[in-house]
């Protein structure tokens, strides 16, 4: 009967599975230890300035488009979750799956590259997880036989999962910018206009009303001073065109500013632990997906929080 180190003794499926799980666990534990240093380098000062410097340029145009498109993408994601296990609606699931997340901004791409190279691969040129798996498997195979380890198999498994997880992480940048806009509008409305403006729509309505009052007072038959007093008691209703144009202008300006807001809010999110929790969640989902060879399950909730705030803003502004 051959002993445990005999070349004739085949490697069992249980040993292979155990080796793979051990390699995966060791790899992701090492990734988690790199998170604090990663955040310090790229989301605290001065790294946050370098990270968000990429927003200068075309991102000033991409960011407003992404924020306007974000509700459509969030709806598509929610639809996929609701109909995931309904075979009759498979066509609708496929259609929703093809809805793009929007334009990839330079900042989003830069952060994705940093996560891939700096966090997941520890500065190595190739997939580091593959090296961990191969090392674990080779130690098992070396005890039994000189069978080769299938390197290509792991690349085929890992790369799509990592790509999809990073795509979802990029969506959180748009959602964070939208949440930042909502908070900024609320603060601006409270301090500048003594109004509750929970978003760009609410702020646009307030500014449109102020513009209508100014224009009406300017054209008042008894003069601008008396007109200002009169319309302070009987405020005019802004036209639909005025309201719409002011809303679009406000939201475009907020979105453009949001493209650069990471310089301020990335260090804040790092200080309160949001970046750490988000990256840990990314690694947790990736570890689970790689372990059970499933589809990517990383679906951050930031975009749904942003859409709830948008809905509240529209309700508060009387649009729905």
MOFEN-V742603 format. One record per helix or strand. SS is the DSSP state (H for helix, E for strand). FROM is the first residue (numbers start at 1). LEN is the number of residues. If there is no record, write none. Layout:
ss->[SS,SS]
from->[FROM,FROM]
len->[LEN,LEN]
This chain:
ss->[H,H,H,H,H,H,H,H,H,H,H,H,H]
from->[13,47,59,87,106,128,151,200,224,240,262,274,302]
len->[30,9,24,11,15,15,42,19,10,21,11,19,15]
